[in-house]
Amino acid sequence: MVDASIPMSAARASFLDVWLARVWRLYPIFVMLAVWEAIAHSGLISPLLLPTIEKVAQEFWQMVVSGDLVFHGSITLQRALIGFASAIVAGIIIGTALARVKIISRILEPVFIFGYPIPKISLYPIFIFIFGFGDMSKIVLVFLECLYPITIQSMYGMRNAERVLVWAAQNAGSSNARLFWRVLVPSAAPAIFAGIRIALPISMIVTIITELIGESRGLGYVVAFASASFEPARAMAAFVAIAAIGFCFDRSLNWLRQKVIYWQADAPSLT
């Protein structure tokens, strides 16, 4: 008779290996928290600069219970996502036009290449003067900061489509529309997602920076007000919320990329 426990034990061993592999990926976080706690209790740094993890966790929970985290977090998310989503739409359209239309490339490409290294945050006072201190000035700045990487990546993705695939589609009698959707878009998709992933944390960073300046809502405001009020645990709790949002965004985008670009395998691990 065949021992039925062998497949079961193999399945348990496989599940345990997967679980351990996932935990092993998170070990740098545990190491960082252990170092943080050790330094906080050592007395080398003032509690006003580095509170203990316990105090940060208590403050985080109080923000959750009071509703402050949901209120300020939703405002920050709204500003970041509107600017980010607008940049995705405009960046892909402009990048495609730069790659496929020569007259647009000659006119706009030097503008994007020349303006890429310029910090757009320097334009924020102008946006405040035009749009005021409300949401619009922040959304426009997020849009502008995210637009450049998405546009540049989309442009190079469209231009670097594999010539063999293009020639094969043309020889098969494909129309320009079919060539675009069936060959150029799939070939450019990895580069487009790379630009989107670059722009994603930028949207959060820019939103937080603008909320630090003359704002009364948002997680950036919580950080600024708590720091000025000598409440480091509350400021750190807001930082934890910002980091958690950024992590969830990145994991969600990575999951979406795997679903959309299912034909491209991930790069092999170094270990």
Buried (B, 14 or more C-beta within 10 A) or exposed (E): EEEEEEEEEEEEEEEEEEEEEEEEEEEEEEEEEEEBBEEBEEEEEEEEEBBBBEBBBBBBEBBBEEEBBEEBBEBBBBBBBBBBBBBBEBBBEBBBBBBBEEEBBEEBBEEBEEEEEEEBBEBBEEBBEEBEBEBBBBBBBBBBBBBBBBBBBBBBBBBEBEEEBBEEBEEEEBEEEEBBEBBBBBBBBBBBBBBBBBBBBBBBBBBBBBBBBEBEBBBBBBBBBBBEEEBBBBBBBBBBBBEEBBEEBEEEBEEEBEEBBEEEEEEEEEE
